[in-house]
Amino acid sequence: MKKIFITGAGSGLGKEAAIELARRGHTVYATVYYQDQLKPLEEIARSEKIDLKIFKLDITKIEDQNLL
């Protein structure tokens, strides 16, 4: 299995890709832009028991850059 980093996982194609890849057994590092996008993804990861690690990331903010 692979480790995959996805940006824009808070909605749309990024979200669907992150979930589906985690369902297929990959470890997915999913970043979201808005804080309120974290909880829905965390709930999906918990309920489906998938390896989805979710982080808020805005590369223009120094406090978010410390995650990298």
C-alpha positions in Angstrom: 0.0 0.0 0.0 1.1 3.6 -0.7 1.2 6.8 1.3 -0.7 9.5 -0.6 -0.8 13.3 0.1 -3.9 15.1 -1.2 -4.6 18.8 -1.0 -8.1 20.2 -1.3 -9.6 17.2 0.4 -12.3 19.4 2.1 -14.7 19.1 -0.8 -15.3 18.0 -4.3 -12.9 15.7 -6.2 -10.1 16.0 -3.6 -12.5 14.8 -0.9 -13.8 11.9 -3.0 -10.3 10.8 -4.0 -9.0 10.9 -0.5 -11.9 8.8 0.8 -11.8 6.3 -2.0 -8.0 5.8 -1.9 -8.2 5.2 1.9 -11.0 2.7 1.3 -8.6 0.9 -1.0 -6.2 0.5 1.9 -3.8 3.3 1.3 -2.6 5.7 4.0 -4.0 9.1 2.9 -2.8 12.4 4.2 -5.6 14.8 3.4 -5.4 18.5 3.8 -8.3 20.9 4.0 -8.3 24.7 3.7 -11.0 25.5 6.2 -11.1 24.3 9.8 -14.8 23.3 9.6 -13.9 20.8 6.9 -12.0 18.6 9.4 -14.8 17.1 11.4 -16.8 15.6 8.5 -13.8 13.9 7.1 -12.7 12.7 10.6 -16.2 11.2 11.1 -16.0 9.3 7.8 -12.6 8.0 8.6 -13.8 6.9 12.1 -17.0 5.3 10.9 -15.4 3.5 8.0 -12.2 2.6 9.9 -10.0 3.9 7.1 -6.5 5.3 7.3 -7.3 9.0 6.6 -5.1 11.5 8.3 -6.6 15.0 8.0 -4.9 18.3 8.5 -5.8 22.0 8.0 -3.2 23.5 5.7 -2.9 27.0 4.3 0.6 27.5 3.0 0.4 31.2 3.4 0.0 30.9 7.2 3.1 30.2 9.2 1.2 28.3 11.9 0.0 25.7 9.2 3.5 25.4 7.7 4.8 23.8 10.9 2.9 20.6 9.9 5.1 20.0 6.9 
